């Protein structure tokens, strides 16, 4: 029997509004579901690759990830278009450097692509929200937490309060219950000097509690995965205001009022 050739309509594909590539750690079980929680599904494609990483997050092991980034980027839908590639590790991006990672990723692509990571996106998000005095919540050991904290202070922010769950790495970080993240973020953010809370680490499950923290504090909350998704969309040209993803997605041009209060 001979195959009959049939016609079909052709459209712009499943990622007709934004095609996002995401590089996550081999040990990470949280970044993908968090990214899918923050990214819209209609017209936005998410394509994931992985980079080798130890289950212990030290300054040394995080920095070593640079050796696998180019090959991880090359595996992201190599024969199709991506609008942006996001590297899903806050501490790793801080240690390796955003410019260095962008270069490695573009070296693995057939065409130039926009780039973001959680520390780059986190700084941009806090500046967009006009928040300078922050509380910082992390799961890191001190040496790693100090690197992230120093990046924020070097970027012009004042860290008013900070705390850490002090876990060695995955899978322990992924097992921190969202209720614990909620409790500690609220405790840090209640300081009257705090403009916003930044929850650092893409392995923390924040999507389900972020808006509750904001509601109970009356202040913006930014998480690594939330900021990463937000900036990836903006770089891809997707500028819609989105509900259910925190103040950052609802009001991209938030400004503080004169009495230091926010409109929620």
C-alpha angles and dihedrals in degrees: 000000000000122000112243115223112232131191126239139187116248124211135174094279133242093306098051093137102036136355111202125188116200127195112200134179117270088236096049121109098167111053096073098052090042091052091049090050093054100037119074115242100215108092096343118111123200118198120183136205129174135227125205114261137166118243087238114076107213129150088256098047093045092051091050091066089082088079092067103038100090094051091044090053091049090058094057105105090307095191098047137063125272123191095199141000118214124197108213105213122091099191093038092053091048093051098042095038128242094247091051092050093047088054093050093048094049090048087061096049130082091221132026115274135190116252140208140164134187098265092047091046094042093056091047092048095051091048091049089052090049091235118148105160109063142177113222123210119185140162093219136119111251098263092055094040090053091057092053093044092050091053091056094048091046087052091058102266126128115223105216097176136006138183138169138200086216099218121166096228144282134019091022094057092051090054095059102117117239089234089063091050089050093049097048095042091053091047091052095042095053090078104111091224093060117101096182142352121238115201107200127206131057090226092068118097101230105139094088096050105030097095091045090055091049092048094050094045099037087221135102118269122199124191129190095248094042093052091044093054092044095053093041089057093046091050089050090053096253105135104161119137107243129200127220096032104089135272092296092068096040098050112022091176100048116162128190117243122232093263092055094249129129130224108242 
